[in-house]
């Protein structure tokens, strides 16, 4: 039975790049799939040319070609990490971690209640600082990833997902916006001071999310990237 030559395998890599597959790990998976499919065709008909066999297999991916597959893999990874993030966050409303959440919320609430405008300013400032820190850390992570990709000439799907997640705003910024909006309506409509409850809630969620992200999600990303690089090092 005929096998693909090294030159034909190289052509398959070029083919995936030409059809907008930029991630090397996805390229390897596609090349492996295409190579096996082409060789299976040769088992049935040895007279089919490499180009014709490739064209037959590519048409099986539909009108969007490889783009749909890449987007599907990205969506699956996004879903996986979002589920991980919110799964860990929700653990803080279940026993025994709910005790920590209640104590932390009450501490923030009574701090705001007893310090009035000063306490509110402090909490708002901390929320803004945490947001800025997250953005700066995300920028550093993305810049480092791009430098590594440029140096190695390869990019990974997991890096792309990590970069997009690092680019997302945090809960804290929403807390800052809500506080200013709430204050406006209190002044305009004479509402009672409900902002303290919500600001304490936003601060609590921000603390939990930052903890989960830097204690669990970010280390998991780093480990996954290292494992991916190791797995495809000699591919």
Buried (B, 14 or more C-beta within 10 A) or exposed (E): EEEBEEEBBEBBBEBBEEBEBBBBBBBBBBBEBBBEBBBEBBEEEEEBEBEEBBEEBBEEBEEEBBBEBBEEBBEEBBEEBEEBBEEBBEBBEEEEBEEEBEEBBEEBBEBBEEEEEEBBEEBBEBBBEBBEEBBEBBEEBBEEBEEBBEEEEBBBBBBBBBBBBBEEEBBBBBBBEBBEEBBEEBEEEEEEEEBBBEBBBBBBBBBBBBEBBEEBBBEBBEEBBEEBBEEBEEE
